[in-house]
Amino acid sequence: MMTNSSDLLVKYYDALSNGNLEVVSECFDIPSKFLSLYGVVNINSKNDILKTYSDLINSWKEQNISSKVGYDRDSFLVTNIQEKIDLVKTKLTNFDLDGNLLQEWNCTYIIRENNGQWLISLGTTDNKKTNWKE
């Protein structure tokens, strides 16, 4: 049971690491946005999420990057912006297909609680290897 925004991110990162895009899609508010160094991805449906993350994982594979995402839940910086809305900053790592550390990067999220469910409404990343495409 997810009781807070950190629980949601753990679920999201673990699902992404395992390639479970169905669970990844359950972590997002509809609509939502992802902002990166390469532009904006607007997410307007569950299919948008599935396609975006499928393309992302394929892009990583082409660059010899594993979909495994390393994180430290204890280092998440959670700020409550207003009732039922959190700002969460995380530092992540990724690995090559042999399991060797490649890089660290930062993500920041706006996560909101709606009817007892926490959902990602906005995500940003400074990961130079993640070229989000619309």
C-alpha positions, -999 to +999 in steps of 0.1 A: +000+000+000+014+034-010+011+058+018+032+086+005+051+101-025+083+082-017+064+049-018+052+058-053+087+065-065+100+032-051+072+014-070+080+034-102+117+029-101+114-008-093+088-013-121+111+006-146+141-015-135+120-047-141+106-035-174+071-037-160+055-009-180+020-017-169+030-008-133+050+022-146+018+034-163-001+032-130+023+057-114+012+086-136-015+112-134-033+118-166-024+142-180+012+147-169+044+160-183+081+150-184+107+177-190+142+168-200+173+184-217+158+173-250+123+188-246+089+180-232+068+148-233+031+153-228+014+123-214-023+123-222-032+086-219-019+053-206-009+044-242+014+075-242+031+062-211+036+027-225+050+040-258+072+066-241+088+041-217+091+013-244+109+038-266+131+049-236+141+014-227+149+006-264+170+038-266+189+028-235+196-007-249+210+008-281+234+028-259+243-003-238+224+010-208+204-013-186+168-003-175+179-009-139+176+023-120+197+027-088+182+049-060+185+055-023+150+060-008+166+075+023+181+103+002+148+114-014+142+151-005+105+155+000+089+189+004+052+192+010+040+221-012+004+221-001-021+195+011-018+164-010+010+177-032+047+169-027+079+180-045+104+152-045+141+154-055+160+122-062+195+112-074+196+081-096+222+059-111+222+038-142+243+009-153+256-007-185+242-040-197+271-057-177+260-041-145+288-015-143+279+020-130+276+045-158+264+078-144+243+096-118+216+121-126+189+141-108+151+139-111+125+161-096+088+153-094+055+170-085+035+141-070-001+145-060-025+124-039-059+118-054-084+095-037-057+079-016-035+072-046-002+091-052+006+099-089+034+116-108+020+148-124+053+164-135+088+150-138+121+166-148+155+150-154+190+162-162+200+128-176+220+134-208+215+098-220+177+100-219+164+115-251+127+117-246+108+118-279+073+128-285 
